[in-house]
Amino acid sequence: MPNDIEARFHQEMLSIYRKAKDECHYNATRFLQMVSDQGGLQAAKSLLHAEGYSEGLTALWERCRLDITMEAVVIQQPWSHLFTEEELATARRRLQELGYTHD
């Protein structure tokens, strides 16, 4: 059974999926499938360990909405302590490379 913070993070991952769909008309079906299959925390960790940018990160960058990417969420409190320094560095690097400056 996931602890409370992990359950809340899972809900946050579902929330950014809905925001991308409702506000950006981007249906992140693969992201939703990963979150549903693995849980939000493991899905985020899997994406952070993947090479390069995800399809979702690229799509939201094209729509000027890096603020609702998984990368932007994981570096925020209270979620950041769920991740290793390496994972947080990856998220920050990707966002910085794409011009996102809010931390």
C-alpha positions, -999 to +999 in steps of 0.1 A: +000+000+000+016+033-010+020+059+017+000+091+018+025+113+000+029+087-028-009+085-031-011+123-033+017+124-059-002+098-080-033+121-079-010+150-089+002+130-119-034+124-129-041+161-124-014+172-148-027+147-174-062+163-171-047+198-173-028+189-205-059+175-220-083+203-209-061+233-212-037+223-240-058+198-260-030+173-256-041+138-248-011+121-231-024+086-235+010+069-230+016+090-198-018+081-185-012+044-193+021+045-174+006+062-144-023+037-144+000+007-147+029+016-126+015+043-102+025+080-105+058+077-086+072+048-105+060+063-138+077+096-130+109+078-121+108+057-153+105+088-174+133+105-155+156+076-162+147+074-199+170+090-225+160+123-240+127+141-238+094+123-235+067+129-261+047+147-234+075+171-224+080+180-261+043+185-267+039+207-237+070+227-246+055+233-280+024+246-262+044+268-238+031+248-208+063+234-192+046+243-159+024+213-161+050+188-171+060+159-148+095+174-146+081+207-132+060+189-106+087+166-092+111+195-084+083+212-063+075+206-026+062+184-012+071+160-040+108+166-045+118+145-015+103+114-032+132+116-058+169+112-057+193+141-063+201+126-097+164+124-107+158+160-096+189+171-115+176+154-146+142+171-143+159+205-137+183+200-166+155+191-191+134+221-180+164+245-182+174+232-216+138+241-228+139+275-212+118+269-181+131+291-153+105+287-125+118+264-097 
